[in-house]
């Protein structure tokens, strides 16, 4: 069954250009039509990328390594808040072996910039939980670089997490 939000989003994208052109006093040029179609497509992709960032935080909260195997590219490279460089295999292993038990983990302040098949997404991760018998509350600034391919959609190819003081 299709996701109702995606159906609504698709309908909005399909009908927005028609409604906009119906409201304008002069007909759109082919270049204007193309620009509006590109803008609408970028808005849909932006919503999709925000959702992926929020799903990433949810997967971290659950220590769900299969999410990272699916959404992170084979050649992913990322840097942890402690300066450790991880490829996808090492990231998945760190999630599988994590001793952290999260009571909450979420992404806020998500910003998306799309450059053709590439997107840069920044956000704040906020996490609370227990690790090795100690309570923790942490915030991170995160940047992810996504690449969109025709076969698998958006994939994270690079990431950087910076822990915030306090």
LUMVO-166926 format. One record per residue (C-alpha): residue in three letters; x, z, y. Coordinates in steps of 0.02 Angstrom, whole numbers, plus 50000, padded with zeros to 5 digits. Each point is the difference from the previous one (the first is absolute). Last residue first. Layout:
<dozas>
alaXZY;...
</dozas>
This chain:
<dozas>
unk513975135951045;unk501054984450012;unk499304983449942;unk500584992549835;unk500484981850013;unk499404987849866;unk500634982149991;unk499264986049898;unk500354982549939;unk499164986449895;unk498225006949996;unk498874986849923;unk498494991450078;unk499114987349892;unk500574996949822;unk500024981349973;unk499874992550175;unk501365010950070;unk499875012750139;unk501575009950043;unk499875017950060;unk501255010450098;unk499635018450001;unk500425012750135;unk499665018549981;unk500075014750118;unk499925015649894;unk499095016550011;unk500265014949887;unk499095015749945;unk500755009649856;unk499565014449886;unk501355005849881;unk499895002449812;unk501144985249961;unk498904988850106;unk498305004650071;unk498914989750114;unk499704992750169;unk500374982350059;unk499774990250161;unk500564981950005;unk500104991750170;unk499864981250012;unk500934983750026;unk499594983149923;unk501064984550022;unk499234984249930;unk500734983949932;unk499104984149945;unk499734994650181;unk500605014150111;unk498735014149987;unk500155016450094;unk499045014849930;unk499875017650069;unk499415015049898;unk499835016150101;unk499535009649843;unk500515000149817;unk499485014049882;unk500675012749877;unk499055015849958;unk500095013949871;unk501554991649929;unk500915006049845;unk501844995850017;unk501055000649841;unk500304981350007;unk500574991749839;unk498744985650001;unk500204997850188;unk501904999849990;unk499924987849853;unk498894988150099;unk501195000750148;unk501514997249887;unk499184984749922;unk499464993350170;unk501755001250075;unk500525016050085;unk501235004250139;unk500205018750031;unk500105004950183;unk499055016549987;unk498394992950072;unk500064986949862;unk500664982450027;unk499184985049922;unk500424984249904;unk498684989349914;unk500644985549893;unk498615001049870;unk498735001650140;unk498995015850033;unk498124998749977;unk499815000149810;unk501465010949946;unk499645011550147;unk498195002349945;unk500605003449821;unk501035014850065;unk498485010750041;unk500745016650058;unk498215004250052;unk500425003650181;unk501234985450000;unk498614988549938;unk498885006250142;unk501374996750127;unk500244982449931;unk498114997250003;unk500015004250186;unk501404987650028;unk499094986849896;unk498405002750101;unk500964997350162;unk500724984149923;unk498274993449952;unk499325003550174;unk501474990550075;unk499724985649879;unk498194998750058;unk500545000550182;unk501354987049967;unk498714988449923;unk498885001950154;unk501464996250116;unk500504984749897;unk498214993550004;unk499905003050188;unk501644990650028;unk499414985549891;unk498374998650097;unk500955000750164;unk501184986149942;unk498534989349942;unk499245001950174;unk498525011450019;unk498394993850077;unk499585005950175;unk498815013850053;unk500585012649872;unk498725010749909;unk499774988249852;unk501894999149982;unk500105018849981;unk498575000849876;unk500754986249893;unk501745007850007;unk499285017049949;unk498984993349852;unk501354997849869;unk501045015050054;unk498505011650009;unk499364994049831;unk501725003049922;unk500055017550074;unk498265004049934;unk500464993649827;unk501655009750006;unk499075015950048;unk498744997649859;unk501414998849869;unk499524986449876;unk499335004649828;
</dozas>
